[in-house]
Amino acid sequence: MEISKFSGLKREDFQSTIQGKQTDLYTLVNKEGFEVCITNYGGALVAIMVPDKNGKLENVIQGHDTIQGVVESPEPFLSTLIGRYGNRICKGKFTLDGKTYDLAINNGPNHLHGGPTGFHARVWDAKQKDAQTLELHYLSVDGEEGFPGNLNITVVYRWTNDCELVIDYTATTDKKTIVNLTNHGFFSIRGIANPTPDIMDLQCQINADFFVPIDDTSIPTGEIRAVKGTPFDFTAMHAVGDMIDADDEQTKNGAGYDHCFVLNKRQPGELSYAAKILDPHTGRTMEVYTTEPGVQVYTDNWATGYSGQQGATFPRRSAICFEAQHFPDSPNRAFFPGVVLSPGETYTQTTIYKFGVEK
């Protein structure tokens, strides 16, 4: 029986045959001995073992400890890869070269995260390149979940000696299509537990002077609004809970934070600082860097206290997500950064989650 040294996860608990493919657990270990555990079902992260200010290792990502748990999770997007289109598309419709495409309606009246059988629910071909690198590949066929074109995707997870989880994405297509990939990590940097503590006193900074307001179905209104003077101003670090329940239309529409922040960029596509969180109890920090123009910040507003790995439970607002991506509903918003990928082009993205400690 192969057991990950610090996470305690058992490889055999992730080995099954789903969609005619083998699922497995892959453990990345850096030179400090810290672990990241990933399954090729949805590319789900199931453990990130990093120390606190006293050197205590804990798992800081929400997930499950068996493949059945991942497949049957009450939160289908729990710490998984997301595609073809992360976030929402209004009424599940978009038009490309005069043709209208209809997608699954799986979030109120809208399409969300690639649909019920999106990339989070697919078995990826996996190849562990070395102790610190996992390469995942998936071919999304023309028409899958309503999207045009055969999309060939490679995602590489790298776990560096500086405790950076680097995620590199590339994709090509044989027909014009839309692409917006992301990772939906549910981070609980205080450590998962029973129950996992809430994130209300988590200190947060977001490198964004503007955000994307939403209507009451979480679709962008079309405005790009300044954060100054709103509950969305995280330009200076402060507690997530300070204004999460403010008497504000936007926090009400999101049931908290579930909004795309427009990252400050000197030039499009540059790899730059996006956000930082600090847990005052453990001293753990996480910094986010990305090439993407936006980051969807989600404060786990709909969790019910369901069970996760090794007896942990996940109550409402016990995690925070930083989904690096293009903006919601971009295919229907000509003035948002473009998400169209054509044959001969290559989609690329790099996002880094860097873990540290402040004493």
C-alpha positions in Angstrom: 0.0 0.0 0.0 1.4 3.3 -1.1 0.7 6.2 1.3 1.7 9.8 0.8 4.1 10.5 3.7 2.5 13.7 5.2 -1.0 13.8 3.7 -1.8 10.2 4.6 -3.7 9.7 1.4 -3.6 6.2 0.0 -2.9 5.8 -3.7 -5.0 2.7 -4.0 -8.1 4.7 -2.9 -7.8 6.7 -6.1 -7.3 3.9 -8.5 -10.3 3.0 -10.5 -11.6 2.8 -14.1 -13.8 5.6 -15.1 -14.8 6.6 -18.6 -12.7 3.7 -19.8 -9.6 5.2 -18.3 -7.5 4.6 -15.2 -7.6 7.1 -12.4 -4.8 7.5 -9.9 -3.2 9.6 -7.3 0.1 11.5 -8.0 2.2 13.0 -5.3 4.7 15.8 -6.0 7.4 16.3 -3.4 9.8 19.2 -3.3 13.3 19.2 -1.7 11.8 20.4 1.6 9.7 17.2 1.6 6.4 19.1 1.3 3.7 17.4 -0.8 1.1 18.2 -3.3 -1.3 15.4 -4.2 -3.4 15.4 -7.4 -5.7 13.0 -9.1 -6.2 12.8 -12.8 -10.0 12.9 -12.4 -10.6 16.5 -13.1 -7.0 17.3 -12.3 -8.3 17.8 -8.7 -5.9 18.9 -6.0 -6.5 16.8 -2.9 -3.6 17.8 -0.7 -1.2 20.7 -0.3 1.0 20.0 2.8 2.8 23.2 3.9 4.1 24.3 7.3 2.8 27.0 9.7 5.0 29.4 11.7 5.8 26.6 14.1 6.7 24.1 11.4 3.5 22.2 11.7 2.4 20.6 8.4 -1.3 20.8 7.5 -3.4 20.3 4.4 -4.5 23.7 3.0 -6.7 22.6 0.1 -10.2 21.2 0.3 -10.7 17.9 -1.4 -11.6 14.2 -0.8 -9.6 11.1 0.1 -11.1 8.6 -2.4 -11.8 8.7 -6.1 -15.5 8.1 -5.2 -15.5 11.2 -3.0 -14.1 13.3 -5.8 -16.6 12.0 -8.4 -19.6 12.3 -6.0 -18.6 15.5 -4.3 -21.4 17.9 -3.2 -19.2 20.6 -4.7 -18.4 19.2 -8.2 -15.8 21.9 -8.9 -13.9 21.3 -5.6 -10.3 22.2 -6.4 -10.5 20.9 -10.0 -9.5 22.1 -13.4 -12.2 24.1 -15.2 -13.1 24.3 -18.9 -13.8 24.9 -21.6 -15.1 28.0 -20.2 -14.5 29.0 -16.5 -17.3 31.1 -15.0 -20.7 32.0 -16.5 -22.1 32.5 -20.0 -25.4 34.3 -20.1 -28.3 32.0 -20.8 -25.8 29.4 -22.2 -25.6 31.1 -25.6 -22.8 32.7 -27.6 -22.3 33.5 -31.3 -19.2 32.8 -33.3 -18.9 33.8 -37.0 -22.6 34.2 -37.2 -23.5 30.8 -35.7 -25.2 30.6 -32.3 -24.1 27.8 -29.9 -26.2 26.5 -27.1 -24.6 25.2 -23.9 -25.9 23.4 -20.8 -27.9 25.6 -18.3 -26.4 24.5 -15.0 -26.4 27.6 -12.8 -29.8 29.3 -12.6 -30.5 30.5 -16.1 -26.9 30.4 -17.1 -24.0 28.2 -18.2 -21.2 27.6 -15.6 -17.7 26.2 -15.7 -18.0 24.2 -18.9 -21.2 22.4 -18.0 -22.0 19.3 -15.9 -19.5 17.2 -17.9 -16.8 19.8 -18.2 -13.1 19.3 -17.6 -13.7 18.9 -13.9 -15.6 15.6 -14.6 -13.2 14.1 -17.1 -10.3 11.6 -16.7 -7.1 13.2 -18.0 -4.2 11.3 -19.4 -1.4 11.7 -16.8 2.4 11.5 -16.9 4.5 12.2 -13.9 7.6 13.7 -15.4 9.7 13.7 -12.2 9.2 14.0 -8.5 8.0 17.6 -8.8 6.1 17.7 -12.1 2.8 16.2 -13.4 1.6 16.6 -16.9 -2.1 16.2 -17.7 -3.5 16.0 -21.2 -7.1 16.0 -22.5 -8.7 16.1 -25.9 -12.1 17.8 -25.8 -13.9 16.7 -28.9 -15.8 18.9 -31.3 -19.3 19.4 -29.9 -18.5 18.3 -26.3 -20.8 20.2 -24.0 -21.9 22.3 -27.1 -18.5 23.9 -27.8 -17.0 23.8 -31.3 -13.7 22.4 -32.3 -11.4 19.6 -31.1 -9.5 21.3 -28.3 -6.2 19.7 -27.3 -5.2 20.7 -23.8 -2.1 20.2 -21.7 -1.9 21.3 -18.1 1.4 20.9 -16.2 1.5 21.1 -12.4 5.0 22.0 -11.0 5.8 22.0 -7.3 9.0 24.1 -6.7 11.4 24.1 -3.8 10.1 27.5 -2.9 6.6 26.0 -2.3 5.2 27.5 -5.5 2.5 25.5 -7.2 3.0 26.5 -10.9 0.2 25.7 -13.3 1.0 26.0 -17.0 -1.8 25.6 -19.5 -1.6 25.3 -23.3 -4.4 24.5 -25.8 -4.8 24.3 -29.6 -7.9 23.8 -31.7 -8.8 22.7 -35.2 -11.9 25.0 -35.4 -12.5 28.5 -34.1 -13.8 28.2 -30.5 -13.8 29.9 -27.1 -11.4 29.0 -24.3 -11.2 30.2 -20.6 -9.4 27.7 -18.4 -8.8 28.0 -14.7 -8.2 26.0 -11.5 -10.9 26.2 -8.8 -8.7 25.6 -5.8 -10.6 25.9 -2.5 -7.9 27.2 -0.2 -8.1 26.9 3.6 -4.6 28.0 4.6 -5.4 27.8 8.3 -5.6 24.0 7.7 -8.6 21.8 7.0 -10.3 20.4 10.1 -13.6 19.2 11.5 -15.0 21.8 11.1 -12.6 23.8 8.9 -12.5 27.3 10.3 -14.1 30.1 8.4 -12.1 32.7 6.5 -13.6 35.8 8.0 -10.4 37.0 9.7 -8.2 35.9 6.8 -6.2 39.0 5.7 -6.4 39.6 1.9 -5.0 41.9 -0.7 -6.0 42.0 -4.3 -4.0 43.9 -7.0 -7.1 45.3 -8.7 -8.4 48.9 -8.9 -11.6 47.7 -10.7 -14.0 44.8 -10.6 -16.8 43.4 -12.7 -20.3 44.1 -11.2 -22.9 41.3 -11.6 -26.7 41.1 -11.8 -28.8 38.9 -9.5 -28.0 35.9 -11.7 -24.2 36.5 -11.4 -23.9 37.7 -15.0 -21.8 40.9 -15.6 -23.9 44.1 -16.0 -21.3 45.3 -18.6 -19.8 47.9 -16.3 -16.2 47.9 -15.1 -16.4 49.6 -11.7 -13.7 51.1 -9.5 -13.3 49.3 -6.2 -12.6 52.5 -4.2 -15.3 53.2 -1.7 -16.9 49.8 -2.2 -16.7 46.5 -0.2 -14.4 45.3 -3.1 -11.5 47.5 -2.2 -8.7 45.1 -1.2 -5.9 47.3 -2.6 -4.7 47.5 1.0 -4.7 44.2 3.0 -7.6 43.7 5.4 -9.9 41.0 6.7 -12.1 39.1 4.2 -15.0 39.4 6.7 -14.8 43.2 7.1 -17.4 44.0 4.4 -18.4 40.6 3.0 -22.0 41.1 4.3 -22.2 44.8 3.7 -25.5 46.4 2.8 -24.5 46.5 -0.9 -26.2 45.3 -4.0 -23.1 43.6 -5.2 -22.3 41.5 -2.1 -26.0 40.6 -2.0 -25.9 39.5 -5.6 -22.9 37.3 -4.9 -24.0 36.1 -1.5 -20.6 37.5 -0.4 -17.7 37.7 -2.8 -18.1 35.8 -6.1 -16.8 38.5 -8.5 -14.1 38.9 -11.1 -11.4 41.5 -10.2 -9.7 43.3 -13.1 -6.1 42.9 -12.3 -3.7 45.8 -12.6 -1.4 45.0 -15.6 1.3 47.0 -17.3 0.8 44.9 -20.4 -1.7 42.1 -21.4 -0.4 38.6 -20.6 2.4 39.6 -18.3 3.0 37.2 -15.3 2.3 39.5 -12.4 1.2 39.7 -8.8 -2.6 39.2 -8.3 -3.4 38.6 -4.7 -2.1 37.6 -1.2 -3.7 36.1 1.8 -2.4 35.8 5.4 -3.8 33.6 8.1 -3.2 35.4 11.4 -3.4 32.2 13.5 -0.9 30.1 11.7 1.2 32.7 9.9 0.7 30.9 6.6 0.6 33.0 3.5 -0.4 32.4 -0.1 0.5 34.7 -3.0 -1.1 34.5 -6.5 0.6 35.4 -9.7 -1.0 35.0 -13.1 -0.8 36.0 -16.8 -4.6 36.3 -16.9 -6.5 39.6 -17.0 -8.8 38.7 -14.1 -9.2 36.6 -11.0 -12.6 35.4 -9.8 -12.6 35.6 -6.0 -15.1 33.3 -4.4 -15.6 33.0 -0.7 -17.3 29.6 -0.6 -20.7 31.1 0.0 -22.8 28.0 -0.6 -20.9 25.2 1.3 -23.1 23.2 3.6 -20.6 21.5 6.0 -20.2 18.4 3.8 -17.4 15.9 4.5 -14.0 16.0 2.9 -10.7 14.2 3.2 -9.8 12.4 6.4 -12.8 13.5 8.5 -12.6 17.2 7.6 -15.8 19.1 7.1 -16.3 22.2 5.0 -18.9 24.7 6.4 -20.0 27.9 4.6 -17.1 30.3 3.9 -14.4 27.9 5.1 -12.4 28.4 1.9 -11.4 31.2 -0.6 -10.9 30.7 -4.3 -8.7 32.7 -6.7 -9.7 31.5 -10.1 -7.3 33.2 -12.6 -9.2 33.7 -15.8 -10.7 36.0 -18.4 -13.9 37.8 -17.5 -17.4 36.1 -17.2 -19.6 36.1 -20.3 -16.7 37.5 -22.4 -18.1 35.8 -25.6 -21.1 38.1 -25.3 -19.1 41.3 -24.4 -17.1 42.6 -27.3 -15.2 45.1 -25.1 -13.9 42.4 -22.6 -10.6 40.8 -23.3 -11.1 38.2 -26.1 -11.5 34.5 -25.5 -11.6 33.3 -29.1 -9.0 30.7 -30.1 -8.5 30.0 -33.8 -6.6 27.2 -35.6 -2.9 27.9 -35.8 -3.0 29.8 -32.5 -2.0 28.5 -29.0 -3.8 29.4 -25.8 -1.3 29.8 -22.9 -1.7 30.6 -19.3 0.5 30.5 -16.2 -0.8 30.8 -12.7 1.3 30.4 -9.5 0.1 29.8 -6.0 3.1 30.5 -3.7 3.0 29.4 0.0 5.0 30.9 2.8 5.1 31.9 6.4 5.2 35.2 8.3 6.1 34.9 12.0 
